[in-house]
């Protein structure tokens, strides 16, 4: 069970030492760890002392992702599930917007049916693309 920011810091940073760090240090370390050690990075903030918020992130996209909030206390599994979902949101945006010029030679459509020209920013990734290896491109 995660009862407070110190418990969360211990879970996320694997050994947070509250004797040598402040609560602001804990928040910074949690944010850094969650961004660095997830596939696409996620944002972390605390709108109040008892609420934790996480949201997906996608480099090169200004798409906003759903914000997931948890109020202390909460189960470790619940936090891990929320982090996984937020990270998946960012990864889904990456896959939908970072195709390379070879991913879809005939172009592709966005979620509203507008067709992108080949290589235009916003084309979805073809996971079997031999050019980018299904990783897409950084815009």
C-alpha positions in Angstrom: 0.0 0.0 0.0 1.3 3.5 -0.9 0.2 5.8 1.9 2.2 9.0 1.1 4.9 10.5 -1.1 7.7 8.8 0.7 6.1 5.4 0.0 5.7 6.3 -3.6 9.3 7.5 -3.9 10.5 4.2 -2.3 8.4 2.3 -4.9 9.4 4.3 -7.9 13.0 5.1 -7.2 13.8 1.8 -5.4 15.3 3.0 -2.2 14.4 6.7 -1.6 16.2 7.8 1.5 14.0 10.4 3.3 16.8 11.2 5.7 18.8 12.8 2.9 16.0 14.1 0.6 13.2 16.6 1.0 9.6 16.0 -0.2 10.4 18.2 -3.2 13.4 16.0 -4.0 11.0 13.0 -3.8 8.6 14.6 -6.3 11.5 15.4 -8.6 13.0 11.9 -8.4 9.6 10.3 -9.0 8.9 12.5 -12.1 12.4 11.9 -13.5 12.2 8.1 -12.9 8.7 7.8 -14.5 9.7 9.8 -17.5 13.1 8.0 -18.0 12.0 4.4 -17.3 8.8 4.2 -19.4 8.7 3.5 -23.1 7.5 7.0 -24.2 7.9 8.9 -20.9 5.0 10.1 -18.8 4.4 13.3 -16.9 3.9 13.2 -13.2 2.7 15.9 -10.9 0.9 16.4 -7.6 -1.9 19.0 -7.7 -2.2 18.7 -3.9 -0.4 16.9 -1.1 -2.7 13.8 -1.3 -3.3 13.5 -5.1 -0.9 12.0 -7.7 -1.5 12.7 -11.4 0.2 10.9 -14.4 -0.4 11.4 -18.1 1.0 10.0 -21.3 3.6 11.9 -23.3 4.7 11.7 -26.9 7.8 13.5 -28.3 7.0 15.6 -31.3 3.2 15.7 -30.7 1.1 18.2 -29.0 -1.8 15.8 -28.4 -3.0 15.8 -24.9 -3.5 12.6 -23.1 -5.9 11.5 -20.4 -4.8 12.4 -16.9 -5.0 9.7 -14.3 -5.4 10.7 -10.7 -4.9 8.7 -7.5 -5.6 9.8 -4.0 -3.4 8.5 -1.1 -3.6 5.8 0.0 -3.7 3.5 -3.0 -2.5 0.0 -3.9 0.9 -0.4 -5.5 -0.8 -2.5 -8.3 -3.2 0.3 -9.0 -0.4 2.8 -9.4 1.5 0.5 -11.7 -1.6 -0.1 -13.8 -2.2 3.7 -14.1 1.5 4.2 -15.1 1.3 1.4 -17.7 -1.9 2.9 -19.2 -0.5 6.4 -19.3 2.7 5.1 -21.0 0.5 3.1 -23.5 -1.4 6.3 -24.3 1.9 8.0 -25.3 3.1 5.0 -27.3 -0.2 4.9 -29.1 0.2 8.5 -30.1 3.7 7.8 -31.3 2.5 4.9 -33.4 -0.2 7.1 -34.9 1.9 10.1 -35.7 5.5 9.2 -36.4 5.5 7.0 -39.6 8.5 7.5 -41.9 8.3 8.4 -45.6 8.4 4.7 -46.5 5.9 3.4 -43.9 2.9 4.1 -46.1 3.9 4.9 -49.7 0.3 5.7 -50.6 -0.2 7.9 -47.6 -2.5 7.1 -44.7 -5.4 8.8 -42.9 -5.6 10.5 -39.5 -8.4 9.6 -37.1 -10.8 12.0 -38.9 -10.2 10.4 -42.4 -7.9 13.2 -43.7 -5.1 11.6 -45.8 -1.5 12.4 -45.1 0.9 12.7 -48.0 3.8 10.1 -48.0 6.4 11.1 -45.4 4.2 13.9 -43.9 4.4 14.3 -40.2 1.4 12.5 -38.7 1.4 9.4 -40.8 1.1 6.2 -38.7 3.9 3.7 -38.3 3.9 0.5 -40.3 5.2 -2.1 -37.8 6.7 -4.1 -40.7 8.4 -1.1 -42.5 11.8 -2.2 -43.6 13.1 1.4 -43.8 12.5 2.4 -40.1 12.2 -1.1 -38.7 8.7 -0.2 -37.4 10.1 2.4 -35.0 9.0 5.4 -37.0 10.8 8.8 -37.0 11.4 11.6 -34.6 9.7 14.7 -36.0 
